[in-house]
Amino acid sequence: MKKLKYIYGLAILLLIVMTSCNQDMNELHYEWLKDGEINYIGKIDSLSAFGGNKRIEFQCYLSDPRATSLRIIWNELGVDKQVTVPVQQHEAAEMFSFVIGENEEITEGEYTFAFISIDDLGTKSISFNSLGKVYGPKYQQTLNNRLVTSFELADGGIYLQLSSALNEDDKGIELMYNNGSENLVLTFTAEELKDRIFLDNPDFNTSITYATIYQPNNSIDVFKTETVTPPIEKLVNIALGKPVTSDSNLNDSFIPENAVDGIIGDNASRWINDRVVGNHWIEVDFEGTFDIEKVVVYDDSPISDFILQIEVGGIWQDLENISANNQKVFTGIYDGVSASKIRYTFETYDTDPSEIIRMFELEVFSTVKIQ
Protein backbone atom coordinates (compact mmCIF):
# COMPACT_ATOMS: atom_id res chain seq x y z
CA MET A 1 0.00 0.00 0.00
CA LYS A 2 2.83 2.34 0.87
CA LYS A 3 4.54 1.50 -2.43
CA LEU A 4 1.39 2.37 -4.36
CA LYS A 5 1.12 5.75 -2.60
CA TYR A 6 4.76 6.48 -3.48
CA ILE A 7 4.13 5.80 -7.18
CA TYR A 8 1.05 8.04 -7.20
CA GLY A 9 3.02 10.86 -5.57
CA LEU A 10 5.85 10.62 -8.07
CA ALA A 11 3.40 10.70 -10.97
CA ILE A 12 1.73 13.86 -9.64
CA LEU A 13 5.15 15.57 -9.21
CA LEU A 14 6.17 14.78 -12.80
CA LEU A 15 2.86 16.13 -14.10
CA ILE A 16 3.41 19.43 -12.25
CA VAL A 17 6.99 19.79 -13.65
CA MET A 18 5.89 19.08 -17.24
CA THR A 19 3.06 21.60 -17.02
CA SER A 20 5.45 24.26 -15.76
CA CYS A 21 7.97 23.61 -18.56
CA ASN A 22 5.30 23.86 -21.24
CA GLN A 23 4.19 27.23 -19.89
CA ASP A 24 7.81 28.54 -19.87
CA MET A 25 8.43 27.36 -23.46
CA ASN A 26 5.24 28.98 -24.69
CA GLU A 27 6.19 32.27 -23.02
CA LEU A 28 9.68 32.07 -24.61
CA HIS A 29 8.39 31.65 -28.17
CA TYR A 30 5.29 33.80 -27.87
CA GLU A 31 7.08 36.98 -28.93
CA TRP A 32 8.25 35.26 -32.14
CA LEU A 33 5.06 33.34 -32.84
CA LYS A 34 2.45 36.03 -32.11
CA ASP A 35 2.53 37.34 -35.72
CA GLY A 36 2.60 33.91 -37.23
CA GLU A 37 5.38 32.12 -39.10
CA ILE A 38 8.30 34.34 -40.33
CA ASN A 39 9.77 33.79 -43.80
CA TYR A 40 13.30 34.83 -44.79
CA ILE A 41 15.16 35.09 -48.09
CA GLY A 42 18.79 34.08 -48.44
CA LYS A 43 21.45 36.35 -46.97
CA ILE A 44 24.68 37.38 -48.68
CA ASP A 45 27.87 35.37 -48.33
CA SER A 46 31.60 35.50 -49.16
CA LEU A 47 31.74 39.24 -48.49
CA SER A 48 34.98 41.22 -49.01
CA ALA A 49 35.49 44.86 -47.98
CA PHE A 50 37.85 47.30 -49.72
CA GLY A 51 38.41 50.57 -47.89
CA GLY A 52 38.76 53.86 -49.76
CA ASN A 53 39.06 57.58 -49.19
CA LYS A 54 35.85 58.37 -47.23
CA ARG A 55 34.13 55.51 -49.04
CA ILE A 56 34.18 51.72 -49.12
CA GLU A 57 33.54 49.01 -51.69
CA PHE A 58 31.97 45.62 -50.97
CA GLN A 59 31.96 42.47 -53.05
CA CYS A 60 29.71 39.53 -52.23
CA TYR A 61 27.47 36.79 -53.58
CA LEU A 62 23.67 36.93 -53.35
CA SER A 63 22.71 33.28 -53.39
CA ASP A 64 18.98 34.05 -53.44
CA PRO A 65 17.96 35.35 -56.91
CA ARG A 66 14.80 36.87 -55.39
CA ALA A 67 16.81 39.65 -53.75
CA THR A 68 16.14 42.99 -55.47
CA SER A 69 17.90 45.30 -52.99
CA LEU A 70 20.48 45.21 -50.27
CA ARG A 71 20.26 47.38 -47.16
CA ILE A 72 23.51 48.31 -45.39
CA ILE A 73 23.34 49.65 -41.84
CA TRP A 74 26.14 51.03 -39.65
CA ASN A 75 26.66 53.45 -36.77
CA GLU A 76 28.77 56.51 -37.59
CA LEU A 77 29.80 58.81 -34.74
CA GLY A 78 26.79 57.68 -32.69
CA VAL A 79 24.32 58.08 -35.55
CA ASP A 80 22.68 55.08 -37.19
CA LYS A 81 23.03 55.31 -40.96
CA GLN A 82 21.82 53.15 -43.78
CA VAL A 83 21.76 52.98 -47.55
CA THR A 84 19.78 50.73 -49.86
CA VAL A 85 21.50 49.44 -52.96
CA PRO A 86 19.37 48.12 -55.85
CA VAL A 87 20.23 44.63 -57.07
CA GLN A 88 19.77 43.71 -60.71
CA GLN A 89 18.49 40.31 -61.72
CA HIS A 90 21.36 37.94 -61.15
CA GLU A 91 22.51 34.37 -60.86
CA ALA A 92 23.48 32.86 -57.53
CA ALA A 93 27.10 32.41 -58.67
CA GLU A 94 27.37 36.00 -59.92
CA MET A 95 29.58 38.43 -57.96
CA PHE A 96 27.82 41.58 -56.81
CA SER A 97 29.89 44.69 -56.04
CA PHE A 98 28.97 48.21 -54.97
CA VAL A 99 30.45 51.31 -53.33
CA ILE A 100 28.93 53.37 -50.53
CA GLY A 101 30.13 56.85 -49.68
CA GLU A 102 29.98 58.22 -53.23
CA ASN A 103 26.99 60.48 -52.61
CA GLU A 104 27.60 61.11 -48.91
CA GLU A 105 31.12 60.66 -47.60
CA ILE A 106 31.77 58.28 -44.72
CA THR A 107 33.82 59.52 -41.78
CA GLU A 108 37.20 57.82 -41.49
CA GLY A 109 37.18 54.87 -39.11
CA GLU A 110 36.43 51.16 -38.60
CA TYR A 111 32.79 50.07 -38.68
CA THR A 112 30.58 47.04 -38.30
CA PHE A 113 28.29 46.93 -41.33
CA ALA A 114 25.05 44.94 -41.30
CA PHE A 115 23.74 43.62 -44.65
CA ILE A 116 20.10 42.65 -45.19
CA SER A 117 18.79 41.27 -48.47
CA ILE A 118 15.24 42.30 -49.48
CA ASP A 119 12.93 41.02 -52.23
CA ASP A 120 10.05 42.74 -54.09
CA LEU A 121 7.56 41.70 -51.40
CA GLY A 122 9.65 43.23 -48.64
CA THR A 123 10.80 39.86 -47.36
CA LYS A 124 14.16 40.21 -45.64
CA SER A 125 17.12 38.04 -44.90
CA ILE A 126 18.80 37.48 -41.59
CA SER A 127 21.39 40.20 -40.98
CA PHE A 128 24.95 39.48 -42.08
CA ASN A 129 27.57 41.51 -40.21
CA SER A 130 31.10 42.35 -41.32
CA LEU A 131 33.89 44.78 -40.40
CA GLY A 132 35.09 47.45 -42.81
CA LYS A 133 37.71 50.25 -42.69
CA VAL A 134 37.35 53.70 -44.25
CA TYR A 135 40.41 55.92 -44.82
CA GLY A 136 40.64 59.70 -44.74
CA PRO A 137 42.69 62.71 -43.60
CA LYS A 138 44.09 61.01 -40.49
CA TYR A 139 45.63 58.32 -42.64
CA GLN A 140 46.82 60.95 -45.11
CA GLN A 141 48.64 62.80 -42.32
CA THR A 142 50.69 59.70 -41.47
CA LEU A 143 52.23 59.58 -44.95
CA ASN A 144 55.77 60.79 -45.53
CA ASN A 145 57.66 61.53 -48.71
CA ARG A 146 60.66 59.54 -49.76
CA LEU A 147 63.91 61.52 -49.81
CA VAL A 148 66.36 62.03 -52.65
CA THR A 149 69.48 60.50 -51.07
CA SER A 150 71.85 61.27 -53.95
CA PHE A 151 71.95 62.63 -57.47
CA GLU A 152 74.41 62.73 -60.31
CA LEU A 153 74.34 65.17 -63.19
CA ALA A 154 75.28 63.40 -66.40
CA ASP A 155 75.45 64.18 -70.10
CA GLY A 156 71.87 64.43 -71.27
CA GLY A 157 70.20 64.13 -67.90
CA ILE A 158 70.34 63.42 -64.19
CA TYR A 159 70.37 60.28 -62.04
CA LEU A 160 68.31 60.33 -58.85
CA GLN A 161 68.48 57.84 -55.98
CA LEU A 162 65.57 57.85 -53.56
CA SER A 163 65.30 56.38 -50.08
CA SER A 164 63.74 52.96 -49.65
CA ALA A 165 60.01 52.33 -49.11
CA LEU A 166 58.86 53.62 -45.74
CA ASN A 167 56.19 50.93 -45.23
CA GLU A 168 54.26 48.28 -47.14
CA ASP A 169 51.69 50.84 -48.34
CA ASP A 170 54.44 52.74 -50.24
CA LYS A 171 53.93 51.95 -53.92
CA GLY A 172 56.44 54.35 -55.51
CA ILE A 173 56.42 57.96 -56.68
CA GLU A 174 54.78 60.20 -59.25
CA LEU A 175 57.38 62.58 -60.71
CA MET A 176 56.88 65.72 -62.79
CA TYR A 177 59.49 67.56 -64.84
CA ASN A 178 60.04 69.40 -68.11
CA ASN A 179 62.43 67.95 -70.69
CA GLY A 180 62.79 71.20 -72.59
CA SER A 181 59.85 70.62 -74.87
CA GLU A 182 56.99 69.30 -72.72
CA ASN A 183 55.87 68.70 -69.17
CA LEU A 184 56.11 65.01 -68.28
CA VAL A 185 54.41 63.00 -65.54
CA LEU A 186 56.22 59.73 -64.80
CA THR A 187 55.35 56.96 -62.35
CA PHE A 188 58.08 54.80 -60.81
CA THR A 189 57.10 51.71 -58.83
CA ALA A 190 58.65 50.74 -55.51
CA GLU A 191 60.52 47.99 -57.35
CA GLU A 192 61.94 50.44 -59.90
CA LEU A 193 63.07 52.77 -57.12
CA LYS A 194 65.39 50.13 -55.68
CA ASP A 195 67.85 51.42 -58.30
CA ARG A 196 68.49 55.02 -59.22
CA ILE A 197 66.31 56.51 -61.93
CA PHE A 198 67.35 58.61 -64.93
CA LEU A 199 65.59 61.74 -66.13
CA ASP A 200 66.34 62.68 -69.70
CA ASN A 201 67.36 66.27 -70.46
CA PRO A 202 65.63 68.11 -67.58
CA ASP A 203 65.09 71.84 -67.99
CA PHE A 204 66.11 73.23 -64.59
CA ASN A 205 64.24 76.44 -65.29
CA THR A 206 61.27 74.27 -64.38
CA SER A 207 61.64 72.31 -61.14
CA ILE A 208 61.66 68.55 -60.80
CA THR A 209 58.93 67.64 -58.31
CA TYR A 210 57.46 64.40 -57.00
CA ALA A 211 54.97 62.89 -54.57
CA THR A 212 55.10 59.48 -52.90
CA ILE A 213 52.23 57.13 -53.71
CA TYR A 214 50.54 55.03 -51.01
CA GLN A 215 47.83 52.40 -51.27
CA PRO A 216 46.78 50.38 -48.22
CA ASN A 217 46.18 46.67 -48.67
CA ASN A 218 42.72 46.01 -50.15
CA SER A 219 42.14 49.73 -50.77
CA ILE A 220 40.29 51.00 -53.82
CA ASP A 221 41.95 54.42 -53.60
CA VAL A 222 45.50 55.69 -53.98
CA PHE A 223 46.86 58.37 -51.65
CA LYS A 224 49.70 60.81 -52.36
CA THR A 225 51.86 62.98 -50.18
CA GLU A 226 52.18 66.68 -50.89
CA THR A 227 54.40 67.42 -53.89
CA VAL A 228 57.98 68.33 -52.97
CA THR A 229 60.92 69.83 -54.86
CA PRO A 230 64.14 68.00 -53.92
CA PRO A 231 67.26 70.17 -53.52
CA ILE A 232 69.63 69.53 -56.42
CA GLU A 233 73.06 71.12 -56.47
CA LYS A 234 76.10 71.11 -58.68
CA LEU A 235 79.60 72.55 -58.66
CA VAL A 236 79.41 75.62 -60.89
CA ASN A 237 82.10 77.89 -62.29
CA ILE A 238 80.67 81.14 -60.93
CA ALA A 239 83.31 83.22 -62.77
CA LEU A 240 82.18 82.04 -66.20
CA GLY A 241 80.91 84.95 -68.27
CA LYS A 242 80.87 87.33 -65.28
CA PRO A 243 82.03 90.99 -65.35
CA VAL A 244 85.81 91.13 -65.38
CA THR A 245 88.39 93.91 -65.29
CA SER A 246 92.20 94.09 -65.27
CA ASP A 247 94.89 96.64 -64.66
CA SER A 248 96.01 96.38 -68.30
CA ASN A 249 96.20 94.16 -71.35
CA LEU A 250 98.89 93.67 -73.96
CA ASN A 251 96.58 94.76 -76.78
CA ASP A 252 92.97 94.66 -77.82
CA SER A 253 93.20 90.93 -78.63
CA PHE A 254 94.22 89.75 -75.15
CA ILE A 255 91.53 91.31 -73.02
CA PRO A 256 90.43 90.14 -69.53
CA GLU A 257 87.09 88.79 -70.89
CA ASN A 258 89.12 85.99 -72.50
CA ALA A 259 89.89 84.62 -69.01
CA VAL A 260 86.21 83.96 -68.21
CA ASP A 261 84.90 82.77 -71.59
CA GLY A 262 85.27 79.04 -70.89
CA ILE A 263 87.79 78.51 -73.70
CA ILE A 264 91.00 76.75 -72.65
CA GLY A 265 93.92 75.92 -74.94
CA ASP A 266 93.21 78.46 -77.66
CA ASN A 267 96.04 81.01 -77.79
CA ALA A 268 93.66 83.61 -79.19
CA SER A 269 91.58 83.38 -76.03
CA ARG A 270 94.02 84.54 -73.33
CA TRP A 271 94.42 87.52 -71.09
CA ILE A 272 97.96 88.97 -71.28
CA ASN A 273 99.01 91.92 -69.19
CA ASP A 274 100.89 94.91 -70.58
CA ARG A 275 104.70 94.74 -70.43
CA VAL A 276 105.18 97.33 -67.75
CA VAL A 277 106.86 97.02 -64.38
CA GLY A 278 104.57 97.00 -61.38
CA ASN A 279 101.45 95.34 -59.97
CA HIS A 280 99.14 93.53 -62.35
CA TRP A 281 95.73 92.04 -61.59
CA ILE A 282 92.55 90.60 -63.00
CA GLU A 283 89.30 90.85 -61.04
CA VAL A 284 85.99 88.99 -61.45
CA ASP A 285 82.68 90.11 -59.99
CA PHE A 286 80.42 87.13 -59.12
CA GLU A 287 77.36 89.41 -58.99
CA GLY A 288 76.41 87.87 -55.69
CA THR A 289 77.96 86.22 -52.64
CA PHE A 290 79.00 82.58 -52.99
CA ASP A 291 80.83 79.94 -50.97
CA ILE A 292 84.12 79.36 -52.79
CA GLU A 293 85.25 75.75 -52.83
CA LYS A 294 87.83 75.63 -55.62
CA VAL A 295 89.89 78.00 -57.78
CA VAL A 296 91.62 76.81 -60.95
CA VAL A 297 94.03 78.98 -62.94
CA TYR A 298 95.09 77.95 -66.44
CA ASP A 299 98.30 79.85 -67.29
CA ASP A 300 100.34 79.11 -70.39
CA SER A 301 103.43 80.69 -68.77
CA PRO A 302 103.10 80.11 -65.01
CA ILE A 303 103.66 83.04 -62.73
CA SER A 304 105.93 81.95 -59.89
CA ASP A 305 104.54 84.18 -57.14
CA PHE A 306 100.98 85.49 -57.02
CA ILE A 307 98.21 86.18 -54.57
CA LEU A 308 94.54 85.20 -54.71
CA GLN A 309 92.37 87.77 -52.98
CA ILE A 310 88.64 87.87 -52.25
CA GLU A 311 86.30 90.72 -51.47
CA VAL A 312 84.18 90.23 -48.38
CA GLY A 313 81.85 93.04 -47.35
CA GLY A 314 83.70 95.51 -49.54
CA ILE A 315 87.11 94.65 -48.05
CA TRP A 316 89.83 92.78 -49.92
CA GLN A 317 91.63 90.02 -48.05
CA ASP A 318 94.12 87.35 -49.05
CA LEU A 319 92.69 83.93 -49.86
CA GLU A 320 96.07 82.33 -50.57
CA ASN A 321 99.63 83.55 -51.14
CA ILE A 322 101.38 81.28 -53.64
CA SER A 323 105.12 81.12 -54.21
CA ALA A 324 107.45 78.97 -56.33
CA ASN A 325 104.60 77.90 -58.58
CA ASN A 326 105.60 76.13 -61.78
CA GLN A 327 102.30 74.52 -62.75
CA LYS A 328 100.38 75.58 -65.82
CA VAL A 329 97.21 74.48 -64.01
CA PHE A 330 97.02 75.72 -60.45
CA THR A 331 94.25 74.35 -58.21
CA GLY A 332 93.33 75.66 -54.78
CA ILE A 333 90.75 73.99 -52.50
CA TYR A 334 88.93 76.03 -49.84
CA ASP A 335 86.31 75.54 -47.16
CA GLY A 336 84.02 78.01 -45.43
CA VAL A 337 85.02 80.96 -47.61
CA SER A 338 82.35 83.33 -48.92
CA ALA A 339 83.03 86.18 -51.31
CA SER A 340 81.47 88.42 -53.94
CA LYS A 341 84.65 89.03 -56.01
CA ILE A 342 88.03 87.45 -56.63
CA ARG A 343 91.31 88.98 -57.73
CA TYR A 344 94.48 87.38 -59.08
CA THR A 345 97.42 89.75 -58.52
CA PHE A 346 101.20 89.63 -59.11
CA GLU A 347 104.25 91.90 -59.47
CA THR A 348 106.60 92.35 -62.42
CA TYR A 349 110.03 93.81 -61.91
CA ASP A 350 111.25 94.27 -65.48
CA THR A 351 109.91 94.12 -69.00
CA ASP A 352 111.31 90.67 -69.76
CA PRO A 353 108.69 88.64 -71.72
CA SER A 354 108.74 85.96 -69.04
CA GLU A 355 107.26 88.49 -66.62
CA ILE A 356 103.89 88.62 -68.38
CA ILE A 357 100.94 86.34 -67.76
CA ARG A 358 99.26 84.34 -70.49
CA MET A 359 96.07 83.28 -68.70
CA PHE A 360 93.68 80.98 -70.55
CA GLU A 361 91.05 80.86 -67.80
CA LEU A 362 90.34 81.82 -64.21
CA GLU A 363 87.73 79.41 -62.81
CA VAL A 364 86.04 79.74 -59.43
CA PHE A 365 83.75 76.92 -58.29
CA SER A 366 80.88 76.97 -55.84
CA THR A 367 78.16 74.46 -55.06
CA VAL A 368 75.03 76.09 -56.35
CA LYS A 369 71.43 74.96 -55.99
CA ILE A 370 70.01 74.48 -59.43
CA GLN A 371 66.55 73.94 -57.98
C-alpha positions in Angstrom: 0.0 0.0 0.0 2.8 2.3 0.9 4.5 1.5 -2.4 1.4 2.4 -4.4 1.1 5.8 -2.6 4.8 6.5 -3.5 4.1 5.8 -7.2 1.0 8.0 -7.2 3.0 10.9 -5.6 5.9 10.6 -8.1 3.4 10.7 -11.0 1.7 13.9 -9.6 5.1 15.6 -9.2 6.2 14.8 -12.8 2.9 16.1 -14.1 3.4 19.4 -12.3 7.0 19.8 -13.6 5.9 19.1 -17.2 3.1 21.6 -17.0 5.4 24.3 -15.8 8.0 23.6 -18.6 5.3 23.9 -21.2 4.2 27.2 -19.9 7.8 28.5 -19.9 8.4 27.4 -23.5 5.2 29.0 -24.7 6.2 32.3 -23.0 9.7 32.1 -24.6 8.4 31.7 -28.2 5.3 33.8 -27.9 7.1 37.0 -28.9 8.2 35.3 -32.1 5.1 33.3 -32.8 2.4 36.0 -32.1 2.5 37.3 -35.7 2.6 33.9 -37.2 5.4 32.1 -39.1 8.3 34.3 -40.3 9.8 33.8 -43.8 13.3 34.8 -44.8 15.2 35.1 -48.1 18.8 34.1 -48.4 21.4 36.3 -47.0 24.7 37.4 -48.7 27.9 35.4 -48.3 31.6 35.5 -49.2 31.7 39.2 -48.5 35.0 41.2 -49.0 35.5 44.9 -48.0 37.8 47.3 -49.7 38.4 50.6 -47.9 38.8 53.9 -49.8 39.1 57.6 -49.2 35.8 58.4 -47.2 34.1 55.5 -49.0 34.2 51.7 -49.1 33.5 49.0 -51.7 32.0 45.6 -51.0 32.0 42.5 -53.1 29.7 39.5 -52.2 27.5 36.8 -53.6 23.7 36.9 -53.4 22.7 33.3 -53.4 19.0 34.0 -53.4 18.0 35.3 -56.9 14.8 36.9 -55.4 16.8 39.7 -53.8 16.1 43.0 -55.5 17.9 45.3 -53.0 20.5 45.2 -50.3 20.3 47.4 -47.2 23.5 48.3 -45.4 23.3 49.7 -41.8 26.1 51.0 -39.7 26.7 53.5 -36.8 28.8 56.5 -37.6 29.8 58.8 -34.7 26.8 57.7 -32.7 24.3 58.1 -35.5 22.7 55.1 -37.2 23.0 55.3 -41.0 21.8 53.1 -43.8 21.8 53.0 -47.6 19.8 50.7 -49.9 21.5 49.4 -53.0 19.4 48.1 -55.8 20.2 44.6 -57.1 19.8 43.7 -60.7 18.5 40.3 -61.7 21.4 37.9 -61.2 22.5 34.4 -60.9 23.5 32.9 -57.5 27.1 32.4 -58.7 27.4 36.0 -59.9 29.6 38.4 -58.0 27.8 41.6 -56.8 29.9 44.7 -56.0 29.0 48.2 -55.0 30.5 51.3 -53.3 28.9 53.4 -50.5 30.1 56.8 -49.7 30.0 58.2 -53.2 27.0 60.5 -52.6 27.6 61.1 -48.9 31.1 60.7 -47.6 31.8 58.3 -44.7 33.8 59.5 -41.8 37.2 57.8 -41.5 37.2 54.9 -39.1 36.4 51.2 -38.6 32.8 50.1 -38.7 30.6 47.0 -38.3 28.3 46.9 -41.3 25.0 44.9 -41.3 23.7 43.6 -44.6 20.1 42.6 -45.2 18.8 41.3 -48.5 15.2 42.3 -49.5 12.9 41.0 -52.2 10.1 42.7 -54.1 7.6 41.7 -51.4 9.6 43.2 -48.6 10.8 39.9 -47.4 14.2 40.2 -45.6 17.1 38.0 -44.9 18.8 37.5 -41.6 21.4 40.2 -41.0 25.0 39.5 -42.1 27.6 41.5 -40.2 31.1 42.4 -41.3 33.9 44.8 -40.4 35.1 47.5 -42.8 37.7 50.2 -42.7 37.4 53.7 -44.3 40.4 55.9 -44.8 40.6 59.7 -44.7 42.7 62.7 -43.6 44.1 61.0 -40.5 45.6 58.3 -42.6 46.8 61.0 -45.1 48.6 62.8 -42.3 50.7 59.7 -41.5 52.2 59.6 -44.9 55.8 60.8 -45.5 57.7 61.5 -48.7 60.7 59.5 -49.8 63.9 61.5 -49.8 66.4 62.0 -52.7 69.5 60.5 -51.1 71.9 61.3 -54.0 71.9 62.6 -57.5 74.4 62.7 -60.3 74.3 65.2 -63.2 75.3 63.4 -66.4 75.4 64.2 -70.1 71.9 64.4 -71.3 70.2 64.1 -67.9 70.3 63.4 -64.2 70.4 60.3 -62.0 68.3 60.3 -58.8 68.5 57.8 -56.0 65.6 57.8 -53.6 65.3 56.4 -50.1 63.7 53.0 -49.7 60.0 52.3 -49.1 58.9 53.6 -45.7 56.2 50.9 -45.2 54.3 48.3 -47.1 51.7 50.8 -48.3 54.4 52.7 -50.2 53.9 51.9 -53.9 56.4 54.4 -55.5 56.4 58.0 -56.7 54.8 60.2 -59.2 57.4 62.6 -60.7 56.9 65.7 -62.8 59.5 67.6 -64.8 60.0 69.4 -68.1 62.4 68.0 -70.7 62.8 71.2 -72.6 59.8 70.6 -74.9 57.0 69.3 -72.7 55.9 68.7 -69.2 56.1 65.0 -68.3 54.4 63.0 -65.5 56.2 59.7 -64.8 55.4 57.0 -62.4 58.1 54.8 -60.8 57.1 51.7 -58.8 58.7 50.7 -55.5 60.5 48.0 -57.3 61.9 50.4 -59.9 63.1 52.8 -57.1 65.4 50.1 -55.7 67.9 51.4 -58.3 68.5 55.0 -59.2 66.3 56.5 -61.9 67.4 58.6 -64.9 65.6 61.7 -66.1 66.3 62.7 -69.7 67.4 66.3 -70.5 65.6 68.1 -67.6 65.1 71.8 -68.0 66.1 73.2 -64.6 64.2 76.4 -65.3 61.3 74.3 -64.4 61.6 72.3 -61.1 61.7 68.6 -60.8 58.9 67.6 -58.3 57.5 64.4 -57.0 55.0 62.9 -54.6 55.1 59.5 -52.9 52.2 57.1 -53.7 50.5 55.0 -51.0 47.8 52.4 -51.3 46.8 50.4 -48.2 46.2 46.7 -48.7 42.7 46.0 -50.1 42.1 49.7 -50.8 40.3 51.0 -53.8 42.0 54.4 -53.6 45.5 55.7 -54.0 46.9 58.4 -51.6 49.7 60.8 -52.4 51.9 63.0 -50.2 52.2 66.7 -50.9 54.4 67.4 -53.9 58.0 68.3 -53.0 60.9 69.8 -54.9 64.1 68.0 -53.9 67.3 70.2 -53.5 69.6 69.5 -56.4 73.1 71.1 -56.5 76.1 71.1 -58.7 79.6 72.5 -58.7 79.4 75.6 -60.9 82.1 77.9 -62.3 80.7 81.1 -60.9 83.3 83.2 -62.8 82.2 82.0 -66.2 80.9 84.9 -68.3 80.9 87.3 -65.3 82.0 91.0 -65.4 85.8 91.1 -65.4 88.4 93.9 -65.3 92.2 94.1 -65.3 94.9 96.6 -64.7 96.0 96.4 -68.3 96.2 94.2 -71.3 98.9 93.7 -74.0 96.6 94.8 -76.8 93.0 94.7 -77.8 93.2 90.9 -78.6 94.2 89.7 -75.2 91.5 91.3 -73.0 90.4 90.1 -69.5 87.1 88.8 -70.9 89.1 86.0 -72.5 89.9 84.6 -69.0 86.2 84.0 -68.2 84.9 82.8 -71.6 85.3 79.0 -70.9 87.8 78.5 -73.7 91.0 76.8 -72.7 93.9 75.9 -74.9 93.2 78.5 -77.7 96.0 81.0 -77.8 93.7 83.6 -79.2 91.6 83.4 -76.0 94.0 84.5 -73.3 94.4 87.5 -71.1 98.0 89.0 -71.3 99.0 91.9 -69.2 100.9 94.9 -70.6 104.7 94.7 -70.4 105.2 97.3 -67.8 106.9 97.0 -64.4 104.6 97.0 -61.4 101.4 95.3 -60.0 99.1 93.5 -62.4 95.7 92.0 -61.6 92.5 90.6 -63.0 89.3 90.9 -61.0 86.0 89.0 -61.5 82.7 90.1 -60.0 80.4 87.1 -59.1 77.4 89.4 -59.0 76.4 87.9 -55.7 78.0 86.2 -52.6 79.0 82.6 -53.0 80.8 79.9 -51.0 84.1 79.4 -52.8 85.3 75.7 -52.8 87.8 75.6 -55.6 89.9 78.0 -57.8 91.6 76.8 -60.9 94.0 79.0 -62.9 95.1 78.0 -66.4 98.3 79.8 -67.3 100.3 79.1 -70.4 103.4 80.7 -68.8 103.1 80.1 -65.0 103.7 83.0 -62.7 105.9 82.0 -59.9 104.5 84.2 -57.1 101.0 85.5 -57.0 98.2 86.2 -54.6 94.5 85.2 -54.7 92.4 87.8 -53.0 88.6 87.9 -52.3 86.3 90.7 -51.5 84.2 90.2 -48.4 81.8 93.0 -47.4 83.7 95.5 -49.5 87.1 94.6 -48.0 89.8 92.8 -49.9 91.6 90.0 -48.0 94.1 87.3 -49.0 92.7 83.9 -49.9 96.1 82.3 -50.6 99.6 83.5 -51.1 101.4 81.3 -53.6 105.1 81.1 -54.2 107.4 79.0 -56.3 104.6 77.9 -58.6 105.6 76.1 -61.8 102.3 74.5 -62.7 100.4 75.6 -65.8 97.2 74.5 -64.0 97.0 75.7 -60.5 94.2 74.3 -58.2 93.3 75.7 -54.8 90.8 74.0 -52.5 88.9 76.0 -49.8 86.3 75.5 -47.2 84.0 78.0 -45.4 85.0 81.0 -47.6 82.3 83.3 -48.9 83.0 86.2 -51.3 81.5 88.4 -53.9 84.6 89.0 -56.0 88.0 87.4 -56.6 91.3 89.0 -57.7 94.5 87.4 -59.1 97.4 89.7 -58.5 101.2 89.6 -59.1 104.2 91.9 -59.5 106.6 92.4 -62.4 110.0 93.8 -61.9 111.3 94.3 -65.5 109.9 94.1 -69.0 111.3 90.7 -69.8 108.7 88.6 -71.7 108.7 86.0 -69.0 107.3 88.5 -66.6 103.9 88.6 -68.4 100.9 86.3 -67.8 99.3 84.3 -70.5 96.1 83.3 -68.7 93.7 81.0 -70.5 91.1 80.9 -67.8 90.3 81.8 -64.2 87.7 79.4 -62.8 86.0 79.7 -59.4 83.8 76.9 -58.3 80.9 77.0 -55.8 78.2 74.5 -55.1 75.0 76.1 -56.4 71.4 75.0 -56.0 70.0 74.5 -59.4 66.6 73.9 -58.0 
